[in-house]
Amino acid sequence: MGDVVHALPAVSDIVRNHPGVEIDWMVEAPFAAIPALHPGVRRVLPMAWRKWRKSLWKRETQAAISAFRAELRRDEYDLVLDLQGLLFKSVLWGLQARGPLVGYDRESAREPLVAMCYQRSASVSRQLQAVDRNRRLASAHLGHVLSQAPPDFGILPPQGGWQPSGPNPGPIAVLIPCASRPEKLWPEADWIAVGQRVRAAGLTPVLLWGSPEEGELAKRIAAGCEGQVPPRLSVGETAAVLGRARQVIGLDTGFTHLGAAFGRPAIGIYCDHEPGLAGLAGPGPVASLGGKGQVPTREVVLAQLEFHLRVR
């Protein structure tokens, strides 16, 4: 999901520099709600490779792939821009679209061999932050000059959806204590301390979750800080909650990046990954704390939170 969020400013650049351009976005189905928020995207093409690869030889999987391929090939494109540079996740599908596939060169790509699959490639430093890399790749292949202005994610959160309960819940702070791997997790007691601090600042802590185990973790943290736990939300429903937040604090997950893209004050807690090339980016105050083997302390996170509470 973070990769999808990081690609949004490249779309804004293309739309701004090429009036009348029509952009279709191929994306994993669970994340399709995110590019759909960008007004410059004409059509979202959701694919389900993560699901399909588990049962490639089943008849229903083959039928689903055939239907997706037909939709992908419905129109002919002047350019097919691969921002990921991964053989099975992006190149395999980009080659099936009707148009010239372009991307990173051998030195720039995350998987160097994919450069052989492109009709044209460009060199973009791998030491750049992900948002900047995407913007520079699009600029190289479409020929526009990048603005010196901050990246424009180009999205507004959807309205409505889940609301906290109670007679006067007030503004919310979203806490995202769950991640795809246990190595990314931050101590439960520290989350409770953060929740207590945002509660003291007049914000209702809202704990997001995805799996049943994560739901139990969210409930325990909420019990320790008078927080609230919504039911399991879709990506679109979660986007609406993030858009209303006065503060977002989360692990290195796609939803933390999405909150930052909406311009919410956001703090990313990195426990098993260096944030340098994939840290939070957005138009509001953001901070990426910690790194590989450098779990940020409770005191460091609370100090950053104090700064955000002063400037919000």
C-alpha positions as CSV (number, residue, x, y, z in Angstrom):
1,M,0.0,0.0,0.0
2,G,2.9,2.4,0.8
3,D,4.1,2.0,-2.8
4,V,0.7,3.0,-4.1
5,V,0.7,6.2,-1.9
6,H,4.2,7.0,-3.0
7,A,3.2,7.0,-6.7
8,L,0.4,9.6,-6.3
9,P,2.6,12.7,-6.7
10,A,4.0,11.3,-10.0
11,V,0.4,11.3,-11.3
12,S,-0.2,14.9,-10.1
13,D,3.0,15.9,-12.0
14,I,1.8,14.2,-15.2
15,V,-1.7,15.8,-15.1
16,R,-0.3,19.2,-14.4
17,N,2.3,19.1,-17.2
18,H,0.3,17.3,-19.9
19,P,-3.2,18.8,-20.2
20,G,-5.7,16.3,-21.5
21,V,-3.7,13.2,-20.5
22,E,-5.8,10.2,-19.6
23,I,-4.3,7.9,-16.9
24,D,-5.3,4.4,-16.0
25,W,-3.8,2.8,-13.0
26,M,-3.2,-0.9,-12.5
27,V,-3.1,-1.9,-8.8
28,E,-3.6,-4.8,-6.5
29,A,-7.3,-5.0,-5.8
30,P,-7.3,-4.4,-2.0
31,F,-5.7,-1.0,-2.6
32,A,-7.8,0.1,-5.5
33,A,-9.6,2.7,-3.4
34,I,-6.5,4.8,-3.1
35,P,-5.8,5.7,-6.8
36,A,-9.6,6.1,-7.2
37,L,-9.3,9.2,-4.9
38,H,-7.0,11.0,-7.4
39,P,-9.1,13.1,-9.8
40,G,-6.4,12.6,-12.5
41,V,-7.0,8.9,-12.7
42,R,-9.5,8.0,-15.4
43,R,-9.9,4.3,-14.6
44,V,-8.5,1.9,-12.0
45,L,-7.6,-1.6,-13.1
46,P,-7.7,-3.8,-10.0
47,M,-5.8,-7.1,-10.3
48,A,-5.4,-9.9,-7.7
49,W,-2.0,-11.4,-8.2
50,R,-1.5,-12.1,-4.5
51,K,-4.6,-14.2,-4.6
52,W,-4.2,-15.7,-8.0
53,R,-0.6,-16.9,-7.5
54,K,-1.9,-19.3,-4.7
55,S,-4.1,-21.2,-7.2
56,L,-2.8,-20.5,-10.6
57,W,-4.0,-23.7,-12.2
58,K,-7.6,-23.6,-10.9
59,R,-10.3,-23.0,-13.5
60,E,-11.7,-20.0,-11.7
61,T,-8.3,-18.4,-11.3
62,Q,-7.6,-18.8,-15.0
63,A,-11.0,-17.3,-15.8
64,A,-10.3,-14.3,-13.5
65,I,-6.9,-13.7,-15.1
66,S,-8.4,-13.9,-18.6
67,A,-11.1,-11.4,-17.7
68,F,-8.5,-9.0,-16.2
69,R,-6.3,-9.3,-19.3
70,A,-9.2,-8.5,-21.6
71,E,-9.9,-5.4,-19.5
72,L,-6.3,-4.4,-19.5
73,R,-6.1,-4.7,-23.3
74,R,-9.3,-2.8,-23.9
75,D,-7.5,0.4,-24.8
76,E,-4.2,1.1,-26.6
77,Y,-1.7,3.2,-24.6
78,D,0.9,5.7,-25.7
79,L,3.0,4.7,-22.7
80,V,2.9,2.0,-20.0
81,L,5.0,3.3,-17.0
82,D,6.2,0.7,-14.5
83,L,7.0,2.4,-11.2
84,Q,7.8,-0.8,-9.3
85,G,10.3,-2.6,-11.4
86,L,9.4,-6.0,-10.1
87,L,9.1,-8.9,-12.5
88,F,6.0,-10.7,-11.3
89,K,4.2,-7.8,-9.5
90,S,4.4,-5.3,-12.3
91,V,6.5,-6.1,-15.4
92,L,4.6,-9.4,-16.1
93,W,1.3,-7.4,-16.3
94,G,2.7,-4.3,-17.9
95,L,3.9,-6.4,-20.8
96,Q,0.4,-7.5,-21.5
97,A,-1.0,-4.0,-21.9
98,R,-1.2,-2.6,-25.4
99,G,1.6,0.0,-25.4
100,P,5.3,0.4,-24.9
101,L,6.5,-0.6,-21.4
102,V,9.1,1.7,-19.9
103,G,10.8,1.8,-16.5
104,Y,14.1,1.9,-14.6
105,D,17.5,0.9,-16.1
106,R,19.5,-2.0,-14.8
107,E,21.3,0.0,-12.2
108,S,18.1,1.7,-10.9
109,A,15.6,-1.1,-10.8
110,R,14.8,-3.0,-7.7
111,E,15.3,-6.2,-9.8
112,P,18.0,-5.4,-12.4
113,L,16.9,-8.1,-14.9
114,V,13.6,-6.4,-15.5
115,A,15.4,-3.6,-17.5
116,M,15.6,-6.1,-20.3
117,C,11.8,-6.1,-20.6
118,Y,11.4,-2.4,-21.2
119,Q,11.3,-0.7,-24.6
120,R,13.0,2.3,-23.0
121,S,14.7,2.7,-19.6
122,A,15.9,5.6,-17.5
123,S,18.5,6.0,-14.7
124,V,17.1,7.2,-11.4
125,S,19.3,7.0,-8.3
126,R,18.2,4.2,-5.8
127,Q,19.3,6.5,-3.0
128,L,16.3,8.8,-3.4
129,Q,13.2,8.7,-1.3
130,A,10.5,6.7,-3.0
131,V,8.2,9.6,-3.9
132,D,11.1,11.4,-5.5
133,R,12.2,8.3,-7.4
134,N,8.7,7.9,-8.9
135,R,8.4,11.5,-9.9
136,R,11.8,11.5,-11.5
137,L,11.1,8.3,-13.5
138,A,7.9,9.8,-14.8
139,S,9.7,13.0,-15.7
140,A,12.4,11.1,-17.6
141,H,9.9,9.2,-19.7
142,L,7.3,11.9,-20.4
143,G,9.8,14.8,-20.8
144,H,8.3,17.3,-18.3
145,V,10.4,19.4,-15.9
146,L,9.8,18.7,-12.2
147,S,8.6,21.6,-10.1
148,Q,10.6,22.6,-7.1
149,A,7.4,22.8,-5.0
150,P,6.7,20.0,-2.5
151,P,5.1,16.8,-3.9
152,D,1.4,17.1,-4.5
153,F,-0.4,13.8,-3.6
154,G,-3.6,15.1,-5.2
155,I,-6.1,13.3,-3.0
156,L,-8.8,14.2,-0.6
157,P,-10.2,11.7,1.9
158,P,-13.7,10.3,1.3
159,Q,-16.5,11.6,3.5
160,G,-18.7,9.7,5.9
161,G,-18.1,6.2,7.2
162,W,-17.4,5.0,10.8
163,Q,-17.7,7.6,13.6
164,P,-16.6,7.2,17.2
165,S,-19.4,6.5,19.6
166,G,-20.4,8.4,22.8
167,P,-22.2,11.6,23.5
168,N,-19.3,13.9,22.6
169,P,-16.3,11.9,21.2
170,G,-14.6,15.1,19.8
171,P,-11.7,15.0,17.4
172,I,-9.7,11.8,16.9
173,A,-6.1,10.6,16.8
174,V,-5.5,7.5,14.9
175,L,-3.1,4.9,16.3
176,I,-1.9,2.1,14.0
177,P,-0.1,-0.5,16.2
178,C,-0.3,-3.4,13.7
179,A,2.1,-4.4,11.0
180,S,2.7,-7.2,8.5
181,R,5.7,-8.7,10.5
182,P,6.3,-9.1,14.2
183,E,9.7,-7.5,13.9
184,K,7.9,-4.2,13.0
185,L,5.9,-4.1,16.3
186,W,6.3,-1.6,19.0
187,P,5.7,-2.4,22.8
188,E,2.1,-2.5,23.8
189,A,2.8,-0.5,27.0
190,D,4.3,2.3,24.9
191,W,1.2,2.5,22.7
192,I,-0.9,2.9,25.8
193,A,1.3,5.7,27.0
194,V,0.9,7.5,23.6
195,G,-2.9,6.9,23.7
196,Q,-3.0,8.4,27.2
197,R,-1.2,11.5,26.0
198,V,-3.5,12.2,23.0
199,R,-6.5,11.6,25.3
200,A,-5.0,14.2,27.7
201,A,-4.8,16.6,24.7
202,G,-8.5,16.2,24.1
203,L,-8.3,13.7,21.3
204,T,-10.1,10.3,21.2
205,P,-7.6,7.6,20.4
206,V,-8.9,5.4,17.6
207,L,-7.1,2.0,17.1
208,L,-7.0,0.5,13.7
209,W,-6.6,-3.2,13.0
210,G,-6.9,-5.9,10.3
211,S,-6.7,-9.5,11.6
212,P,-8.4,-11.0,14.6
213,E,-5.1,-11.0,16.6
214,E,-4.6,-7.3,15.7
215,G,-8.1,-6.6,16.8
216,E,-7.4,-8.1,20.3
217,L,-4.2,-6.0,20.5
218,A,-6.2,-2.9,19.5
219,K,-8.8,-3.6,22.2
220,R,-6.1,-4.0,24.9
221,I,-4.5,-0.7,24.0
222,A,-7.8,1.1,23.8
223,A,-8.8,-0.2,27.3
224,G,-5.6,1.4,28.7
225,C,-6.2,4.8,27.2
226,E,-10.0,5.2,26.9
227,G,-9.7,4.7,23.2
228,Q,-12.2,3.3,20.6
229,V,-11.8,0.4,18.2
230,P,-13.9,0.4,15.0
231,P,-15.0,-2.7,13.3
232,R,-12.8,-4.1,10.5
233,L,-12.8,-1.4,7.9
234,S,-12.1,-1.5,4.2
235,V,-9.3,0.6,2.7
236,G,-11.8,3.2,1.6
237,E,-13.5,3.3,5.0
238,T,-10.1,3.6,6.7
239,A,-9.2,6.5,4.4
240,A,-12.2,8.4,5.6
241,V,-11.2,7.9,9.3
242,L,-7.6,8.9,8.5
243,G,-8.9,12.0,6.8
244,R,-10.7,13.2,9.9
245,A,-7.7,12.6,12.3
246,R,-6.0,15.5,14.0
247,Q,-2.9,13.2,14.5
248,V,-1.8,9.9,13.0
249,I,0.8,7.7,14.8
250,G,1.6,4.3,13.2
251,L,4.1,1.7,12.4
252,D,5.7,1.4,9.0
253,T,2.4,0.5,7.3
254,G,0.5,1.8,4.2
255,F,-2.2,3.4,6.3
256,T,0.4,5.6,8.1
257,H,1.7,6.7,4.7
258,L,-1.9,7.4,3.6
259,G,-2.6,9.6,6.6
260,A,0.6,11.6,5.8
261,A,-0.5,11.9,2.2
262,F,-3.8,13.5,3.3
263,G,-1.8,16.2,5.1
264,R,-2.5,14.9,8.6
265,P,0.3,15.4,11.2
266,A,1.9,11.9,11.2
267,I,4.5,10.0,13.1
268,G,5.9,6.8,11.7
269,I,7.6,4.3,14.1
270,Y,10.2,2.2,12.3
271,C,11.4,-0.8,14.3
272,D,12.9,-3.1,11.5
273,H,13.4,-0.9,8.5
274,E,15.4,2.2,7.6
275,P,12.9,5.1,6.9
276,G,15.4,7.0,4.7
277,L,14.1,5.8,1.3
278,A,10.6,5.0,2.4
279,G,9.9,7.4,5.2
280,L,6.7,9.4,5.6
281,A,6.0,12.2,3.1
282,G,3.1,14.6,3.0
283,P,2.1,18.3,3.1
284,G,1.7,18.3,6.9
285,P,4.2,17.8,9.7
286,V,5.6,14.3,9.4
287,A,8.4,12.4,11.2
288,S,9.9,9.0,10.7
289,L,11.5,7.7,13.9
290,G,13.7,4.7,14.4
291,G,15.3,2.3,11.9
292,K,16.8,-1.1,11.4
293,G,17.9,-2.3,14.9
294,Q,17.0,1.1,16.3
295,V,13.6,0.9,18.0
296,P,12.5,4.4,19.0
297,T,11.9,4.8,22.7
298,R,8.7,5.9,24.2
299,E,10.3,9.2,25.2
300,V,11.4,10.0,21.6
301,V,7.9,9.3,20.2
302,L,6.2,11.3,23.0
303,A,8.6,14.2,22.4
304,Q,7.7,14.3,18.7
305,L,4.0,14.0,19.6
306,E,4.4,17.1,21.8
307,F,5.8,19.1,18.9
308,H,2.9,18.0,16.7
309,L,0.3,18.9,19.4
310,R,1.8,22.4,19.7
311,V,1.7,23.1,15.9
312,R,-1.6,21.5,15.0
